[in-house]
Every structure is written in structure tokens, then in C-alpha cells.
């Protein structure tokens, strides 16, 4: 197998891994029983999916990609978890 073929296979494998990760993130954002779940749009802004799950964790997702945009501390919906 040539170096070019190996490179293309490595790129395809990396793309498949990214797709799988994005699908898992999307599924996590849209699955499971939520105490509250609703799509919101602020004036002039984009839509976000807001979920309030047990034990009192508020999460904000991009509904298109499933990316977690913000998350609260358990039982403290007004306190954000520090993201790195």
C-alpha cells in the first residue's frame, strides 16, 4: 500500500470518528427523560435547546449539532460549570 493510500485511509478514519462523536453528542442532547425541554430563540439570535434534567442540571445545546454550549452545577441552575 502506498503512502498516499495510507494517508487517505487515515483521513477517512478520522472523519468517521468525528462523525461518530458528533452523533453521540447529538443523541445525548436529544435523549432521555427531561424535567423540562424546550427550544428557545432570543431576539436576533440562533435557536438553542434548553434541558433541565435530574438532579437539577440545566444544559443548553445547539439543536443542530448537539454541541453543549453551557451547563449548570447540579441543583444550582444559575451557577455555570467551568469549561476548559
N, C-alpha and C positions, 0 to 999 in steps of 0.2 A: 504494500500500500504506500502511495506517495505521501510526501509531507503535506501537500495541498489537500489531498483527500482526508488525511487525518485532521487537519485544521478545520475543514468544513464539517466533519463529523463532530468535532469538539464544539463548534459554534452551534450546531443543531441541538446537541445535547444540553448545552447551557440555555438555549432558548426554550427547550421543553421543560427544563427545571424551573425557569422563571414563570412560565405559563402555569405550571402545576402549583407553584407558590401563590400566584395571583388568584387562581381558582379556589385554593384553600382559604385565603383571606376573604374572598368574596362570599364563600359559603358560611364562614364564621360570622360575617356581618349580617347575614340574612337567615340564620337558622336558630333553632332553639326557642323555647318559650320566653317571651319578654314580658315584664310587668307593663311596659309601655313601649311602643314603637311607632314612629311617625316620620314622614318625610317633611322637612321644612325648607323654606326658601326665604332668606332675608331680602328686603328690597334691594334690587340691583346686584344680588349675589347669586351664587350657584346653590343647587339643592344639596341638602345633607340629610342623612338618615340618623335620627336620634333614637337610641335604645336605652331603656332603663331596665337593667337585669338584676336579679337577686345576686348578691346581698347588697343592693343599693348602689350599684356601679352604673354611672351614666357614661355612655360611649357615643361618640359622634363619628360617623363614617361617610366617605364619599360613596353614594349609592351606585355609581357606575363602575368603580374599580374595587370597592370593598375596603379601600385603604382606611385604616384607623387614623382619624385626624386628632381626636382628643379623648381622654379617659379620666374619670374621677377616681378618687380613693373610695374604697368600699364604705358605704354608709355616710359618705361626705360628698354629695353631688356637686358642691360648689368649690371643692379643692381638687385641682388637677394633679395627675400623676406626672412627675418629671419625665420627659422623653429625652433620650440621648441621641 
